[in-house]
């Protein structure tokens, strides 16, 4: 089961990176998500977290998928 979660996370990461690469530079500064008790997350912040595979990146990817952004 762990490999399925890892595979799903990798798929979400790839989808995010593909979408991010095609965004105009100005759009990357826009807020896309606000997490509970956290500051707003922009495309740029999400990119840094996801590219670095931080624990927060998993939360961001899940929320973006739920919101059908990725």
CORKA-V780261 format. One record per backbone hydrogen bond with DSSP energy under -1.0 kcal/mol. CO is the residue of the C=O (numbers start at 1). NH is the residue of the N-H. If there is no record, write none. Layout:
co | nh
CO | NH
CO | NH
This chain:
co | nh
1 | 5
2 | 6
3 | 7
4 | 8
5 | 9
6 | 10
7 | 11
8 | 12
9 | 13
10 | 14
11 | 15
12 | 16
13 | 17
14 | 18
15 | 19
16 | 20
17 | 21
20 | 23
24 | 28
26 | 29
27 | 30
28 | 44
30 | 43
33 | 41
35 | 38
41 | 32
41 | 33
42 | 46
43 | 47
44 | 48
45 | 49
46 | 50
47 | 51
48 | 52
49 | 54
50 | 53
56 | 60
57 | 61
58 | 62
59 | 63
60 | 64
61 | 65
62 | 66
63 | 67
64 | 69
64 | 70
65 | 68
